[in-house]
Structure formats: C-alpha cells, structure tokens
Amino acid sequence: MPTTATAAPRRKKTSRRDEEAPLIPILARKVREIEAKAQRSKLGPTNRVKFQVIAFLVREERARVKSDAELSDAARTELLKRLDGVATILAKTAARDTSLIQLLEADQATSPVAKRMRRDWLLESGAELAPEELIITDVAPVRSTPVVPAALAEKQVTPPAVEARQLANPFLAPDLTPRAESAPRRRLDSWELMGPLYKAFESGAGGGAATMELPPVPEYDHISPKGREVMVHQSRFVEAVRAGHRSFLLADEPGLGKTAESVLAASVADAYPLLVVVPNVVKMNWAREVELWTPQRRAAVIQGDGDDIDAFADVFIVNYEILDRHLSWLGAIGLKGMVVDEAHFIKNLSSQRSQNVLALASRIRERQSDPLMMALTGTPLINDVEDFDAIWRFLGWTNGEKPEAALMDKLEATGLTPADKAFYPEARDAVISMGIVRRKKKDVAADLPDKLIADLPVQLDDEFGRSIRQAERELGERMAAKYRRIVEARAAAHGPADADGIDDDIVRLVAHNELEESKAAGTGGDNVFSMVRRIGQAKALLAADYAVQLQRSVEKVVFFAKHIDVMDQAEAHFAAAGIRAVSIRGDQSTPRGSRRSTRSTATPKWASRCAR
C-alpha cells in the first residue's frame, strides 16, 4: 500500500471530536460493513479489498495521531482507543477467515481498485492528497507471460515426432510478438466489477435458467457422420458454434453428450490442432469419441513423455497429471482451440495444475484471434460463486481483476453501474450470454434414448500396466506354444491336416486345459485367474476416480467390484477424496450387512458392493 500523504491540513477545529480525526468515523463505518458480511458468509473480492485498505489506513492513521504535536494527551488517547476498536474488529474478522491475514503484509501489492478506494476515503475525510495519489492508472496486463515457468523448465520434453512436424512446415516462423493495444476509456473502468459479477449470480437470478439463448434446430443435419445422429439439444449447441460463438462453459448434466458436442464444435469451427485436457480415466474415451463423430480427424493420446505420439494428429489428448512436462511444445505447435474436461479441477488458482492450463490458454489467445475455448463440467458451482474465477479466466472473459473487453462491452451496454439494483440481473445475463450453457436431463428428456450403456476404455500406462501387458504376452505365447505342440503331434501321428487355418477344436482344448491348470494352481503364477485379478487391481483406482467425478455431478453412485482387494483400493480412494461410502461385501454376515445398510440410508452418497 503506498504511503499516505503527509498529514493533510484539516478543516478548522471545532468542539466535535471527529474534526480531530475525520477519517476514523469512515473506517468505523466500513469495518462494521465488513464484520456484518463476514458473519453471514465468506468475504468476496470487493470486501477483501476493503479489509486490506482499512487495515493499512488504521496503521497510517495511528502513526499520524501519535506524531501530531497539536493534539492533547487526552485527545490522543481517545483517538488511539477508537483506532484500537477498528483494529479489534479486523482481528475478529481475520480469525473467521485466516486467508485475510496475508493481506496485512507490509509489502503486499495492491491493485488499482484498492488505491482508488483508499483515495476516495481520504478525500471524503477532507485530506489533501498529492497529485500522484489523485491519478491512479491501471496496470496493463502482461500479454507475454511465459507458458513454462522456470520451476518446470527442466521437466519439459519434446517428442521426436513433434520435431518432425515442425520441420515439415516449409514456411518461416511467423512474427508472434503481441501488438500494442489501446483500449478506449469506458464508463465502468473506475468501478470494481468482479465482486458485483459474483454477487449477480448469488442474488440476480430472478428464477431464470443459467443458459444462453441457442439457435433453433437446423432443418437438416449436416454434421452427423454416417450411421450416427446428434440429439436436438446437441444440434442447437453446435449451431451456436456455426454462428460464430467461440467460448463456452458447457455445464450440461452428465449423460447429455458433452464430449460429442465438443468434438463436433471443433469440427464446425475448424479449431485444429485442438488440445483436450482431461482426467486420466477418460483419455481413451475422448479418442474414441473423436473417431466416432469426426472420422476424418486423427486423435493422439499423450502418455508419459509422448515418445510414440502422432505429432501430425488433429486432436491432442492429455491428462492433467502429465501436462506440466508438455507445456513447451504444446505452446509452440499453433493450437487453435482448447477443451478442459471436468473444469472444476482448475478452481484452485494456486495449484500448478490450474496455472498450467491458464498459461496454455493465454498463449492460444495471444496467437489466435478467435480460438475455440471450452470448459466442460457437470458441477459449475462447487462451493462458492468465486469458484467461477479460474474458468472465466480460462475462457478469456476476465483477467481476475476485471472483465476483459468483450464482457466489459456487454456490461457497458446495460447503461447501469453496481450502484443500481437493476445492474445485477443484467450483469448475470451478460455473463451467461458469453457462453454458459446448462441443460438438465428433464429439460431435454424427449431427446434422450431410453437407456444408455457406455463402456469407458482405459489405458494402463504405469509400471503396473506394463507388467500386466508383459504377463499377457507371456500367457498368449504359452497357449500358442501348446497349440503348436498339439498340431505337430497330430501331424506326426496322422499326417498333415487337410484344412488350412486355425483348428477350433484344438483352440477349445488348449483353453480348457489352461482353465483347469489355472484352477489347480490357484493364484500362484500367471494364469487366467491371476491375470483377471491383476487387471482389476490396475483399473481399480481409475474406476474409483471416475466414480468420484461422477458423484460430484449426480450425488449418488453404485460401485460394483468383483474382488475384495479392488474394493479396498476403491474405498481408500473415496475416503481420500472426502466421499462417504457404505460397503456391502460378500464376507459380511446378514445382520451386519443389514445394520450397515439401515444406518446409512439417511445420508448415503455411495453404495459399493462386491458382486459380479
């Protein structure tokens, strides 16, 4: 916080005590507003700034009062006592929300919003400020932030195929230096808008649905590949992309086909190369959806260091956990679009995962004039409307401190300010029109199939998965060797067989013998039974992780498993994710299972059962 101007000349003293320190009544009024807000709910961005400004002004006013030689001892004691009262309320507020304490650091940087707030309060108190404190300019956003932070520089990898793609381009590298931008002065530039925008979603709904107006269903379906057909609600979304809309918070309920909508949107917008950032468990499913809905496009699933990826693919699919090592080449490959699945994963702005996603999104917007940016989530509002912050930044609607140009233009068009009550529903509609799409199953029930069964293929790319594939190869080689020995023995006894190809009778015989040997061997060694069990163990955490994601959208999920050890892994994962679970196992007695089931019927969020 910049230092306050030297004690400004006060108005002519009278017998009123406030004339000796006219700033204190203002601080007392403001701190009571903060206290009342903190007692009702968590402080939002506006009130956090107000808390910070009050704290710094209390500190500065205390120093002024102590050094003012014109004050009597009694007056000085009285003023310091009143300042202590303000400080006590600040301390109680910080005790409720400990994150406020970091705002009190002496070197804490302040925003232009805080500087304006401080200036206005000082002017209200009658203080005279220096010219440099009267004129406050916004800090221009940094447009050339490096995609790869220094801490991750050594982790970066460049798959060999990526180098081949770069060398295959016969053109010189373009000049991508950001151009200087001159933004016109707007009516709302002096207002703090992020707090009011969050408040608009808390109090400005008026019962309206949080979804933008979408175009009508086209007369003909021009986008579905042969043998497939988009549903009506999907078609309307894709038509919005065809009409030129390029940023979306797609928050349809699970089961409404967000993945297919995103794939088709990329095709209509020609947003290739496209980057898709997803949880690990759904990477293969995304690749399958790309093949189903856009068979003319190629998808590359990035595993590990990406040594075997197809760098000439149209769609690159990567999970959050390994994105950090691929930031460098992904930021330089010329992406024209980006999709973030389960976007609530990036709500924590301090996490490295969120910073990686936002850095790539910023680079894409720097290099593309109108990229396709999509955030997918079935739970757009997790704990607080401020959880929108990271998603809005990813989509380019805000920069964290204020709305970006497109949203600012919509807010300007309302002709209102946050001081007007009518501003909040209008602001909410303005944000929704930027691209929020939220449909519930009951709203589109007529378009949905009676039942949907979906298989989610997964790729086991860790050490456990590699050992399973090696064991599978060895098992296959052993069974093939048995088949060849039987064929050779029959040929030696009866001569070569007349028919070419595979003898199905021998295959069945080999399979039956392997099954009998597996039963005799039990779980020892690599056999059919041990292989099935190991595959289940390898998929356990992936399946449990997907179930956790699903629970956040639909609340109640049943998790079935065949083996007890798979159940153990799943339950441990649920506990780590903060999900309550009730378990029904085959080794439980009937009374025990009944008691557990009865005890959990009031608030169960999970039921997991050992069955096949």
C-alpha positions in Angstrom: 0.0 0.0 0.0 1.5 3.3 -0.9 2.2 5.6 2.0 -0.4 8.2 2.9 0.3 11.8 2.1 1.8 13.7 5.0 -0.9 14.7 7.4 -3.1 16.9 5.3 -4.4 20.2 6.6 -7.6 19.5 8.4 -10.7 21.6 8.4 -10.9 24.3 11.1 -11.2 22.6 14.5 -14.4 22.8 16.4 -15.6 21.2 19.6 -16.6 18.0 17.8 -14.1 15.2 18.4 -14.4 13.9 14.8 -12.9 17.1 13.5 -9.6 16.0 15.0 -9.5 12.7 13.0 -12.3 12.7 10.4 -11.0 9.5 8.8 -11.8 7.4 11.9 -15.7 7.5 11.5 -15.3 6.5 7.9 -13.1 3.5 8.9 -15.5 2.6 11.7 -18.5 2.5 9.3 -16.6 0.5 6.7 -15.3 -2.1 9.2 -18.8 -2.7 10.5 -19.9 -3.4 7.0 -17.1 -5.9 6.7 -18.0 -7.5 10.0 -21.6 -7.9 9.1 -20.7 -9.5 5.8 -18.2 -11.9 7.4 -20.9 -13.1 9.9 -23.2 -14.0 7.0 -20.8 -15.6 4.6 -17.3 -15.7 3.2 -15.9 -12.4 2.1 -15.9 -11.8 -1.6 -13.2 -9.9 -3.7 -14.7 -6.5 -3.0 -14.8 -6.9 0.7 -11.4 -8.4 0.8 -10.0 -5.3 -0.8 -12.0 -3.2 1.6 -10.5 -5.2 4.6 -7.0 -4.5 3.3 -7.5 -0.8 2.8 -9.0 -0.4 6.3 -6.0 -2.2 7.8 -3.4 0.0 6.1 -5.3 3.2 6.8 -5.6 2.2 10.5 -1.9 1.7 10.6 -1.1 5.0 8.9 -3.7 7.0 11.0 -2.2 5.6 14.2 1.2 6.9 13.2 -0.3 10.3 12.3 -2.1 10.6 15.6 1.0 9.7 17.6 3.1 12.3 15.8 0.6 15.1 15.8 2.0 17.6 18.3 -1.2 19.8 18.2 -3.2 17.0 19.9 -3.6 17.0 23.7 -2.7 13.8 25.6 -6.4 13.2 26.4 -7.4 13.6 22.7 -4.6 11.4 21.5 -5.6 8.6 24.0 -9.2 8.8 22.9 -8.3 8.6 19.1 -5.9 5.7 19.7 -8.6 3.9 21.6 -11.1 4.3 18.7 -8.5 3.0 16.3 -7.9 0.0 18.5 -11.6 -0.7 18.3 -11.4 -0.8 14.5 -8.4 -3.0 14.7 -10.1 -5.4 17.1 -13.0 -5.9 14.6 -10.4 -6.5 11.8 -8.7 -9.2 14.0 -12.0 -10.9 14.7 -12.9 -11.0 11.0 -9.4 -12.4 10.2 -10.0 -15.1 12.8 -13.0 -16.3 10.8 -11.1 -16.3 7.5 -7.4 -16.8 8.1 -6.7 -16.1 4.4 -7.2 -12.4 5.1 -4.0 -12.3 7.2 -1.7 -12.4 4.2 -3.3 -9.2 3.0 -1.8 -7.4 6.0 1.9 -7.9 4.9 3.7 -4.7 4.7 5.0 -5.4 1.1 1.6 -6.8 -0.1 1.0 -5.5 -3.6 -2.3 -3.6 -4.0 -4.5 -3.3 -7.1 -5.7 -0.1 -8.7 -9.1 -0.9 -7.1 -7.5 -0.7 -3.6 -5.7 2.5 -4.4 -8.9 4.1 -5.7 -10.8 3.0 -2.6 -8.1 4.5 -0.3 -8.1 7.8 -2.3 -11.9 8.2 -2.2 -12.0 7.6 1.6 -9.2 10.1 2.3 -10.9 12.7 0.1 -14.2 12.0 2.0 -12.3 12.7 5.2 -11.1 16.1 3.9 -7.5 15.1 3.4 -5.5 16.8 0.7 -3.6 14.4 -1.5 -0.6 14.8 -3.7 -1.3 14.8 -7.5 0.3 11.4 -8.0 -2.2 9.9 -5.5 -5.2 11.5 -7.1 -4.5 10.0 -10.5 -4.4 6.2 -10.5 -3.7 4.2 -13.6 -4.5 0.6 -14.3 -1.6 -1.8 -14.7 -1.6 -3.1 -18.2 -2.0 -6.9 -18.2 1.1 -8.8 -19.2 0.4 -10.4 -22.5 3.7 -12.3 -23.0 3.7 -14.4 -19.8 5.9 -17.5 -20.5 4.0 -20.7 -20.8 6.6 -22.7 -19.0 7.5 -21.4 -15.5 11.2 -21.6 -14.5 10.4 -24.4 -12.0 9.2 -26.6 -14.8 11.8 -25.8 -17.4 13.9 -28.9 -16.7 10.8 -31.2 -16.9 10.0 -30.3 -20.5 10.0 -33.0 -23.1 9.8 -32.7 -26.9 8.7 -36.0 -28.5 10.7 -36.8 -31.7 7.5 -36.7 -33.8 6.9 -33.1 -32.8 10.3 -32.1 -34.2 9.3 -33.8 -37.4 6.1 -31.8 -37.6 7.9 -28.6 -37.1 10.4 -29.4 -39.8 7.7 -30.4 -42.2 6.4 -26.8 -42.2 8.1 -25.1 -45.3 7.2 -21.6 -44.1 9.2 -19.2 -42.0 8.2 -18.9 -38.4 5.7 -16.0 -38.1 6.2 -12.9 -36.0 4.0 -13.5 -33.0 5.1 -10.5 -31.0 2.0 -9.2 -29.2 0.7 -5.9 -30.8 0.2 -2.9 -28.6 -3.4 -2.5 -27.7 -5.1 0.8 -27.0 -8.3 0.2 -25.1 -10.9 3.1 -25.1 -11.8 4.6 -21.8 -15.1 3.1 -20.5 -17.7 4.3 -18.2 -17.2 1.4 -15.8 -13.4 1.5 -15.8 -13.3 3.1 -12.3 -15.7 0.5 -10.8 -14.7 -2.7 -9.0 -16.7 -5.2 -11.0 -15.6 -8.7 -10.1 -17.4 -8.6 -6.7 -20.6 -7.4 -8.3 -20.4 -10.1 -11.0 -20.1 -12.8 -8.4 -23.0 -11.2 -6.4 -25.1 -11.2 -9.6 -25.0 -15.0 -9.6 -26.0 -15.0 -5.9 -28.8 -12.6 -5.9 -29.6 -11.6 -9.5 -31.1 -14.8 -10.9 -34.7 -14.0 -10.6 -35.6 -17.6 -11.3 -34.1 -17.6 -14.8 -32.1 -20.5 -16.2 -28.3 -20.1 -16.4 -28.0 -20.9 -20.1 -27.5 -18.7 -23.1 -30.0 -18.4 -25.9 -29.2 -21.0 -28.5 -30.2 -21.0 -32.2 -33.1 -23.2 -33.3 -32.7 -26.7 -34.6 -31.5 -26.6 -38.2 -33.8 -28.1 -40.9 -31.2 -30.6 -42.0 -28.5 -32.5 -40.1 -25.2 -31.7 -41.9 -22.8 -32.6 -39.2 -23.5 -36.2 -38.1 -21.3 -38.9 -39.6 -22.8 -41.8 -41.4 -24.7 -44.1 -39.0 -24.9 -41.6 -36.2 -27.3 -38.8 -35.3 -27.0 -35.9 -33.0 -29.7 -35.1 -30.5 -31.8 -31.9 -30.7 -30.1 -30.2 -27.8 -26.6 -31.1 -29.2 -27.6 -29.8 -32.6 -28.6 -26.4 -31.2 -25.3 -26.1 -29.3 -23.3 -26.9 -32.5 -25.4 -24.3 -34.4 -24.2 -21.6 -31.9 -20.6 -22.5 -32.9 -21.5 -22.4 -36.6 -22.9 -18.9 -35.9 -19.5 -17.8 -34.7 -19.6 -18.2 -30.9 -16.2 -19.4 -29.7 -16.1 -19.6 -25.9 -18.3 -21.8 -23.7 -18.8 -23.0 -20.2 -20.7 -26.2 -21.2 -22.3 -27.4 -17.9 -24.9 -29.9 -19.2 -25.8 -32.7 -16.7 -23.9 -36.0 -17.1 -25.3 -38.2 -19.9 -26.2 -35.4 -22.3 -23.2 -35.9 -24.5 -20.8 -33.0 -23.7 -17.9 -34.9 -25.2 -19.7 -35.4 -28.6 -20.8 -31.7 -28.6 -17.2 -30.6 -28.0 -15.8 -32.8 -30.8 -18.5 -31.6 -33.3 -17.9 -28.0 -32.2 -14.2 -28.3 -33.0 -15.1 -29.7 -36.4 -17.5 -26.9 -37.2 -15.1 -24.2 -36.0 -12.1 -25.9 -37.7 -10.2 -25.5 -34.4 -7.3 -27.8 -35.3 -4.9 -28.5 -33.8 -7.1 -28.9 -30.8 -5.8 -29.6 -27.2 -8.1 -31.6 -24.8 -7.1 -31.7 -21.2 -8.9 -34.4 -19.3 -8.8 -36.7 -16.2 -6.6 -39.7 -16.9 -9.5 -42.2 -16.8 -11.4 -40.7 -19.8 -8.4 -40.1 -22.2 -9.2 -43.2 -24.3 -12.9 -42.4 -24.3 -12.2 -39.0 -25.8 -10.1 -40.6 -28.5 -12.9 -42.9 -29.3 -15.4 -40.1 -29.5 -13.2 -38.2 -31.9 -13.1 -41.3 -34.1 -16.9 -41.8 -33.9 -18.0 -38.2 -34.6 -15.2 -36.9 -36.8 -13.8 -40.0 -38.5 -11.8 -37.7 -40.9 -9.7 -36.4 -38.0 -6.9 -38.2 -36.1 -6.6 -38.1 -32.3 -3.3 -38.6 -30.4 -3.4 -39.7 -26.7 -0.3 -38.4 -24.9 1.1 -40.9 -22.5 4.2 -40.3 -20.3 6.8 -38.4 -22.3 4.9 -38.8 -25.5 7.6 -40.8 -27.3 5.2 -42.6 -29.6 2.6 -39.9 -30.3 1.3 -39.0 -33.7 2.6 -35.4 -33.9 0.6 -34.8 -37.1 -2.7 -35.5 -35.4 -5.6 -33.1 -35.3 -6.5 -33.6 -31.6 -4.1 -34.0 -28.8 -5.5 -35.5 -25.6 -3.5 -35.2 -22.4 -4.4 -35.7 -18.7 -3.8 -33.1 -16.0 -1.1 -35.0 -14.3 1.4 -35.0 -17.1 0.5 -31.7 -18.8 3.4 -29.9 -17.0 6.1 -31.7 -19.0 4.5 -30.9 -22.3 3.9 -27.2 -21.9 6.8 -26.1 -24.1 5.9 -27.9 -27.4 2.2 -27.6 -26.9 2.6 -23.8 -26.6 4.5 -23.7 -29.8 2.6 -26.0 -32.1 0.0 -23.5 -33.1 -3.1 -24.7 -31.2 -6.4 -23.2 -32.4 -8.6 -24.5 -29.7 -8.6 -26.0 -26.2 -11.1 -28.0 -24.2 -10.8 -28.6 -20.5 -12.9 -31.5 -19.3 -14.0 -31.6 -15.6 -13.1 -27.9 -15.5 -13.8 -27.7 -11.7 -10.4 -29.3 -11.4 -8.8 -25.9 -12.1 -10.8 -23.9 -9.5 -7.8 -23.6 -7.2 -5.7 -20.9 -8.8 -2.7 -21.5 -6.6 -2.3 -25.1 -7.8 0.2 -26.0 -10.5 -2.5 -27.8 -12.5 -4.5 -24.6 -12.8 -1.5 -22.5 -13.7 -0.5 -24.9 -16.4 -4.0 -24.8 -18.0 -4.3 -21.0 -17.8 -0.8 -20.4 -19.2 -1.6 -22.5 -22.3 -5.0 -20.8 -22.7 -3.3 -17.4 -22.5 -0.8 -18.4 -25.2 -3.5 -19.7 -27.5 -5.4 -16.4 -27.3 -2.2 -14.5 -27.9 -1.6 -16.3 -31.2 -5.1 -16.9 -32.4 -7.6 -14.1 -33.0 -10.7 -16.2 -32.2 -9.8 -19.6 -30.8 -12.4 -22.2 -29.6 -12.2 -22.4 -25.8 -14.5 -24.8 -24.0 -14.7 -25.6 -20.2 -16.8 -28.7 -19.5 -18.2 -29.6 -16.1 -21.3 -31.1 -14.6 -20.7 -29.1 -11.4 -20.1 -25.5 -12.4 -20.8 -24.1 -9.0 -19.0 -26.1 -6.4 -18.8 -24.3 -3.1 -18.9 -20.6 -3.9 -19.5 -18.4 -7.0 -15.9 -17.4 -6.8 -15.0 -20.9 -8.0 -16.1 -19.5 -11.4 -12.9 -17.3 -11.3 -10.5 -19.8 -12.9 -13.0 -20.9 -15.5 -13.7 -17.3 -16.5 -10.0 -16.6 -16.8 -9.5 -19.7 -18.9 -12.3 -18.7 -21.3 -10.9 -15.2 -21.6 -13.9 -13.5 -20.0 -11.9 -11.9 -17.2 -8.3 -11.5 -16.1 -9.0 -12.0 -12.4 -9.1 -8.3 -11.6 -11.7 -7.0 -14.1 -13.7 -8.2 -17.1 -12.0 -8.4 -20.5 -13.0 -6.3 -23.4 -15.9 -8.5 -24.7 -17.6 -8.8 -21.3 -16.9 -5.2 -20.5 -18.7 -4.1 -23.7 -21.8 -6.1 -22.6 -21.7 -4.5 -19.2 -21.3 -1.1 -20.7 -24.3 -1.7 -22.9 -26.6 -2.1 -19.9 -26.2 1.6 -19.1 -26.1 0.7 -15.4 -23.5 0.6 -12.6 -23.1 -1.6 -9.5 -24.8 1.2 -7.6 -28.0 0.4 -9.4 -30.1 -2.5 -8.2 -31.1 -3.4 -11.7 -27.4 -3.9 -12.6 -27.2 -7.4 -11.1 -29.7 -9.3 -13.2 -28.4 -7.5 -16.3 -24.8 -8.4 -15.4 -25.8 -12.0 -14.8 -27.4 -12.2 -18.2 -24.3 -10.5 -19.8 -22.0 -13.2 -18.4 -24.4 -16.0 -19.4 -24.5 -14.6 -22.9 -20.7 -15.0 -23.1 -21.3 -18.8 -23.4 -22.8 -20.5 -20.4 -24.9 -23.5 -21.5 -26.6 -25.6 -18.8 -29.3 -28.1 -19.7 -30.8 -30.7 -17.3 -32.0 -34.1 -18.3 -35.6 -33.2 -17.5 -35.3 -30.3 -19.9 -34.3 -32.5 -22.9 -35.8 -35.8 -21.8 -37.8 -36.2 -25.0 -34.5 -36.3 -27.0 -32.7 -38.8 -24.8 -32.6 -42.6 -25.5 -34.5 -44.8 -23.0 -31.2 -46.3 -21.7 -27.6 -45.5 -22.3 -24.8 -48.0 -21.5 -21.3 -46.7 -22.1 -18.0 -48.5 -21.9 -15.0 -46.4 -21.0 -11.8 -47.9 -22.3 -8.7 -47.1 -20.3 -5.0 -47.4 -21.0 -2.8 -48.7 -18.2 0.4 -46.7 -18.8 2.0 -47.0 -15.4 4.5 -49.7 -14.3 1.7 -51.9 -13.1 0.0 -51.7 -16.5 3.2 -52.5 -18.3 3.8 -55.6 -16.2 0.3 -56.8 -17.0 0.8 -56.4 -20.7 4.1 -58.4 -20.4 2.3 -61.1 -18.5 -0.5 -61.2 -21.1 2.1 -61.6 -23.9 3.7 -64.5 -22.0 0.4 -66.1 -21.4 -0.5 -65.8 -25.0 2.9 -67.3 -26.1 2.4 -70.2 -23.7 -1.0 -71.0 -25.0 0.2 -70.6 -28.6 3.1 -73.0 -27.9 0.6 -75.6 -26.6 -1.5 -75.2 -29.7 1.5 -75.8 -32.0 2.7 -78.8 -30.0 -0.8 -80.5 -30.4 -0.8 -79.7 -34.1 2.7 -81.1 -34.6 1.8 -84.3 -32.5 -1.3 -84.9 -34.6 0.6 -84.3 -37.8 3.3 -86.8 -36.7 0.6 -89.5 -35.9 -1.9 -89.0 -38.6 -0.2 -86.8 -41.3 -0.7 -83.2 -42.1 -4.3 -81.9 -41.6 -6.3 -81.3 -44.8 -7.8 -77.9 -43.7 -5.7 -74.7 -43.6 -6.1 -72.1 -40.9 -6.9 -72.4 -37.2 -8.4 -75.6 -35.8 -11.2 -74.5 -33.5 -11.3 -77.9 -31.7 -7.6 -77.6 -30.7 -8.2 -74.0 -29.6 -11.0 -75.1 -27.3 -8.9 -77.9 -26.0 -6.0 -75.6 -25.2 -8.3 -73.1 -23.5 -9.9 -75.8 -21.4 -6.6 -77.2 -20.3 -5.4 -73.7 -19.3 -8.5 -73.2 -17.3 -8.1 -76.4 -15.5 -4.5 -75.8 -14.8 -5.4 -72.3 -13.5 -7.9 -73.7 -11.1 -5.4 -76.2 -9.8 -2.7 -73.5 -9.4 -4.9 -71.0 -7.7 -3.5 -67.5 -7.5 0.2 -68.6 -7.8 1.9 -67.7 -11.1 0.5 -66.1 -14.2 -2.7 -67.8 -15.3 -6.1 -66.8 -16.4 -7.5 -66.2 -12.9 -4.4 -64.2 -11.7 -4.5 -62.2 -14.9 -8.1 -61.2 -14.5 -7.4 -60.2 -10.9 -4.3 -58.1 -11.8 -6.2 -56.3 -14.5 -8.9 -55.5 -11.9 -6.4 -54.2 -9.5 -4.8 -52.0 -12.2 -8.2 -50.5 -13.1 -9.4 -50.0 -9.6 -8.1 -46.5 -9.0 -9.1 -45.4 -12.4 -12.6 -46.6 -11.9 -12.8 -45.2 -8.4 -11.5 -41.8 -9.7 -14.2 -41.7 -12.4 -16.8 -42.6 -9.8 -15.7 -39.7 -7.7 -16.1 -37.3 -10.6 -19.5 -38.7 -11.4 -20.6 -38.4 -7.8 -19.9 -34.7 -7.8 -22.4 -34.3 -10.6 -25.1 -36.8 -9.7 -24.5 -37.2 -5.9 -25.3 -41.0 -5.6 -23.4 -43.7 -7.4 -23.3 -47.5 -7.0 -19.8 -49.0 -7.4 -19.6 -52.8 -8.2 -16.4 -54.8 -8.0 -15.5 -58.5 -8.2 -12.5 -58.8 -5.9 -12.1 -57.7 -2.3 -8.7 -56.0 -2.9 -10.3 -53.9 -5.6 -13.0 -52.9 -3.1 -10.2 -51.9 -0.6 -8.5 -49.7 -3.1 -11.7 -48.0 -4.2 -12.8 -47.3 -0.6 -9.4 -45.8 0.3 -9.7 -43.6 -2.8 -13.2 -42.5 -1.8 -12.0 -41.6 1.7 -9.1 -39.6 0.4 -11.5 -37.7 -1.8 -13.8 -36.9 1.1 -16.6 -39.1 -0.1 -18.6 -41.1 2.4 -19.1 -44.7 1.5 -21.1 -47.7 2.7 -19.8 -51.1 1.8 -21.7 -54.3 1.3 -19.3 -57.3 1.0 -19.8 -61.0 0.4 -17.9 -61.8 3.6 -20.3 -59.8 5.8 -23.0 -61.6 7.9 -26.6 -60.9 7.1 -27.3 -59.0 10.3 -24.1 -56.9 9.9 -24.9 -56.0 6.3 -28.5 -55.1 7.3 -27.3 -52.9 10.1 -24.8 -51.1 7.9 -27.3 -50.6 5.1 -30.0 -49.3 7.5 -27.6 -47.0 9.3 -26.6 -45.4 6.0 -29.9 -44.8 4.3 -30.3 -41.3 5.7 -27.4 -39.7 4.1 -25.6 -42.2 1.8 -23.6 -40.9 -1.1 -22.1 -44.2 -2.1 -23.1 -47.8 -2.1 -20.3 -50.2 -3.1 -20.9 -53.9 -3.5 -18.8 -57.0 -4.1 -20.6 -58.9 -6.8 -20.4 -60.0 -10.4 
